[in-house]
């Protein structure tokens, strides 16, 4: 094991041995090397005559570029586009994203957390969590209404033992007892990774205040039972809360509840700021020990350096420019209202009773999606029939569930969409 990795591990063990126990073998091996990037950073500060350290090309003291590319990006300086971004991301972007998190998540006030590290969107952030904390056979606890890519990220890539519990209880709320039982069942293993995704993909559900308090209470109970918990909040659709639910991430409430709990926030501009193709996400750790935070940041930079080197610089520049704009909040509020109106329209359409014989819908109050549970036909045959006969695309999930992304259907077209789905159900029955 490299000496830097050994030093980081000792740093974590000294600050919180339970966090060290959560690390995978790969996580223990990780470190950020003092190599070319470190030497280049030193040269950038001190090499006032000639800086011949980094693998880019320059011309007249600036990044060399092709005019055919720069002409379409003339608003930005070449140095904010063409040079390599630091492995942890642009420092100003990280700072502003942290400030944004503190404003939007009141429960984070006074909590100790790392500076957000820039990732190649949320999938990359989740894969970092998997690499750093999942060993083959480690249990990953998820609800049965989940984003399918979790299986690839944690199960196929890292060998996690994916275990699910029913998302909703008999009353149609978040199944707190199901989550509790799944977590406490891991007592013998002594370690568990819990993934919380709110607003949820695919259901579009976010817990109520009482449910959120219950989630925090259960996780603390599990920790007090002697189980180390890495709890990951996948906040891809953060901020898109339309009804009576919590209005912030659970990350802040989980940040300091118990030494055995490591809270990890994975979020980003991708969904919440409508820049899907930019691929800009963040990963943030919470710990009351500065040494633990420093070591986890270092290891995270190491895995970024060893996998993708750094996240694309232009996208970071574009997002940073948006976040600094005085028009950012008002423009974002306008787009939020569009999605909220669509969600409310969907609920009004479904509450009409017109389709009650064909399906029921799962509770939803946030995000991009909602799901229906079919009563008379199966999901995959219906999906194919809708495509072939009506030119309608939906996602089939399991035997009876269908996910509908109202986020990408105009409000005035939603009634027709559900009418066509209903026609498809009647065709098949």
N, C-alpha and C positions, 0 to 999 in steps of 0.2 A: 504494500500500500504506500502511495506517495506520502512524503513527510508533511506536505501541506494538508492532505486529507486527514492524516493522523492528528494534526494540530486542531483542525476544525472539529473533529469528533470529540477530542478532549474538551474543547470549548463548549460543545453542546452538552456533553456529559456533566460538566461542571455546573452549567446553568440550569439544565432540566434533564435528568437521565431518562425520563419517560419519552421525551422527544427522540432521544438517541435510539431507544428501543423501537420506536415507530419506523425508523429508517430501514429501507431495504439494503441488501448487500451492495447493490449498485449505489444507493444513496450514501452509504458509508465511504465508498471509494471516490466519490465525486469531489472535485475541487476546481477552482479557477486558476489556471496556470499563469505563472509570472513569466510569460513568454513574449511573443512579438507584440501583442496588444499593449502589454504593460510597458515595454521598452518604447513603443511608438508614442504612448501617452506621455512618457517622460520627455521624449524628444520634442513633442509638440510644445511643451512648456519651455524647454531650454535650448533647443537647436536653432539659434537665431540666424545662423549662416546658411546651412544646408540641412534639410531633413530628408534623409534617404532611408527611411525605415519602413514605410507602409506600402502595400501593393496596390497603389492607385497611380494614375498618371496626372500630371499637372501641366499647366501652360500659363505663363505669366503670373505665377503665384496662386492660381485658382485651379479648381478641378477641370481637367480637359473634358470636353463634351462635344457631341455632334449638334450643330445648329438645328438640324431637322427634328431633333427631340426637344431641345431647349425652346424652340419657337412656340411649342404648344404649352410650355410651362413657364413662360417669361415672367409671370408674377413672382416667381420664387428665385432666390439666389442659388447659383450652382452648388454652393457649399452646403445647402440644406436639402440637396437632392442626390448628389452623385457620390459623396464620400460614404465610407462605412459608418453606420451608427454604432455606438458602444454596445457591447453584448447585453447590458441591462436596459438599453434604450436611451433615448435622448433625455438628458437630465431635467430639462425644463418640462417636458411632457410628463415625466414621472412625478414631478413636484406638483404640477397643476392637477393631475389625476388624483393624487392624494388629497389635495385641498377639496376637490369635487366630492370625493368619498366622504370626507368629514362633514361637509355641508348637507349632503343627501342622506346621511346615516347618523342621526343624532346619538344613537347608542354607542358610537365609536368615540365620542368625546371623552378624553382622559385615558383612553386605552393605548397600550403600547403595541405598535405594529411596524412592520418593515416598510420601506419605500416600495411602492409597486414596481415590479419588474416587467418590462414589455415582452409580450409573447406574440407568436405568429397566430393571433386570434385565440379563441377559447379552446379549440381542440388541442392546440399545442400546449396551452397551459395545463389542461387536464392530463396530457401525456407526460408532462414534467412531474405532476403529482404521482402518476402511476409509476414512473421510473424511480422516483426518489423514495417512495413509501410502500410499494407493493412487492412482496415476495411471492413466489409460487405457493398457492394454497391459502394465502391471506384472504379473509372474507371481505367482500365488498357488499354493503347493504344498500339496496335500492328499492323503491316502490315498483309495483308491476306496471305502472304507466310511466314509461321511460323512453329516453332518446336511445335508439338502437346502437349508436356508435360507442356507447359506454362499453358494450361487450367487446368491441375490437380494441379500444384503448386500454382497458383494464384486464379483460379476460384473455383475449387472444395474444396480445403483446406481452403481458406480464404474468399471466397465469393466475389471476385473482379468481377466487371461488365466488362467483356472483350469486347472491341470495336475495330474493325479492319478497316483499310483503304487499298485501292489497293496499293500494293507494288510498281508497275511500273506505270509511267505516259504514255501518248499516244506516246511519243518519245522513250520509252524504257529505261528511266532513273529513278532514285529514285523519288517517288511521293511526293515531298516536300509540295505541296499545300494540298494533301490529309491528310498528317500528321498534317499540320497547322490547317485545319478545324476541325479535330477530337479533337485536344487539346483545341482550343478556345471554342469549344462547351461545355467544362466543366466549364465555367466561374461561373455558378450558384453553382456548387458543391465546387469550390474553391481549389480543390486538385486533382492531377492526377499522376499516375505512368506511365512513358513512358519507354518502353523497346526497346533498339536498339541492334540488333544482326548482327554484321559485322565481318568477312564474314558471309553472311546469310545462315542459314540452313532453307529451302532446296535449295535455288536458286544458292548459290555460288557467290552472288553479294556483292561488296563493293563500296560505293559511290566514285565519283571523288572528286577532291579538291574543285571544285565549289559547288558540292552537299553538301559536308561536311560543308563548310562555310554557306550554306543555312540552314542546320539543326541547327547549333548553333544559327544563327540569329533568326530562328523561335522560338526556345526554350526561348531565351531571350525576344522576343516579348510576348510570352505567360506569362512569369513571370511578365513583366511590365504591363500586363493586370490584375494583381492581383491574379494569380493562382499559388499555390505552386506546384512545380514539383519535384518528385523524379525520376531522369533519370538514368536508369540502362544500362550500357554497358555490354552486354553478349559477352565477347571476347574469346569464346571457341576455335575459329580457328585462333587466332591472329598470325600474321606473315606470313600466307600463302597467300600473295598478289602476283599475277602473272603478272598483266598488269597495265594499267594506272588507279590507284585508290590511295586513301590515303594509306599511309604505316604505320599508327599508329592507336591507339585507339582514339575514340572521347572523352574519359574520360578527357584527359589533357586540351582539348579546352573548356570543360564544367565546369572545376573545380572551376572557380571563376567568372562566367559570371553574376550572380545576387544572392542576398541574398535569394530569394525564390527558387532557384534551388539547390538541393542536388544531386551531382554526385556520383554514386556508381559504382565501377568497379568489375565485377565478371569474373575471369579468372582462368587459371590453367595449370598444366603440362599435363593434361589428353589428349587433342587432339594435342596441339602444340608441345609437346615433345614426343608424341607417347607412352604414358604409361597409356592407358585407364583403365586397371585393378588396377592401383595403387590408384586411387581415391584421387588425391591431387589437390585441388583448393585453391583459395584465394578470399577474399573480402576486398575491400579498399574503404575508404570514403574520400571525398575532402571537406575541409572547411577552411576558413581563421581564424577560431577561435579555438585555441588549446583546450579549454574547451569542445567544441562541439565534437571534434575528440576523446578526452579522454572518454567522456561519451558514445559515440556510440561504441567505442571499448569495454568498460566495459559491455554494454548491449549485444553486440554480443557474448562476452565470456560467459555471463550468459545464453543465449539461447543455446549455444553449450554445456555448462555444464549440462543444463536441458534436453537435447535431446540425445546426444551421448557421453557426458563427454569430449572426445578428439578424434582427428583424429589419425588413426593408425600410430604408431611410425616407423615401418620398412619402409613403403612407403616414409615417410618424409626423412628418412636417405638415401634411394636410390636416391631420386630426388636431395637432397642436394649434395651427392657425384657426381652426374652427372654435376650439375651446376658448381661445383668447378673444374671439370676436364679440363685440357688444350685442350682436344680433343672435348669438347662438341660442340663448335661452328662449327668446320669443319664437324663433323659427322652430325649435324643438317642440315647444308647447303647441304650435299649430299642427304639427304632424301627430302629436299625441292625441289631439282632439279628433283627428280623422280616424285613428284606430279605435278610440273609445266609442265614437258614433257607430262604427261598424260592429263592434262587440255588442253594443246595446241593441242594434237593429237585429242581429242574429238572435239574441235572447227574446226579443219581441216576436219574431217570426216563429220561433220554436214554441213559445208559450201560447201561441194561438190555438193549439190543440189539433191542428190540421194533420199532423204527422204522427200522432200518438200511437196509432196502430202499427206503424212501421219501425219506430225507434224511440228511445229515450236519450236524453243528453246528460253527460256528466257535468257536474258543477264547474263553472268557469267564471273568472272575474278579472283576468289580466292576460298580458302577453299577446302572442300572434295567433294562437290556435284555440280550437275547441274540439271535443270528440262526441260522437254519437255512438250508442250501443244498439246495434240492429236486433230486431226481434224475430224476423221471419226469414231473412236470407243471410248468407255468409259474406264477409267483407271482401275477400279477394275476387270472387265471381262478380260482385256488384261493381267493384273498381274497374274491372276489365270491361264489363258491359257499358258502364258510363262513358268510358273512353271511346269504345267502338261505335256506340249508337247515338251518343249525345255530345261528344266532344268535351266531356267534363273530366277533370283530373282531381282525384282525391287520394289519400294515403290509407291503405288497409293496414290495420295493426291487429295481429292475432286473428282469432276466428270471427269475432263479431264487431270489433271496434273500427271506426273510420275517423281519421283526423282531417279536419277542414281548416285550412289557413285563411281565415277571413281577412288577414293582413294584406293579401294580394288580390282581393276581389272588391271592386267598387261598391259603395254602399247601395246604389240603385240597382245593382245586379244580384244582390244577395237573395232576394226572394225567388228570382228565377233559378238560382243555383240550387236552392233546397227543393224547389218544385221538380227540377230535373232529377235530383237524387231520388225523390219520391217516385217519380215515373219509373226510374230504373228498378226500384224495389218492387213496384207493382208488376213490371214486366217479368221479373224473375219468380213471382209467386202466382 
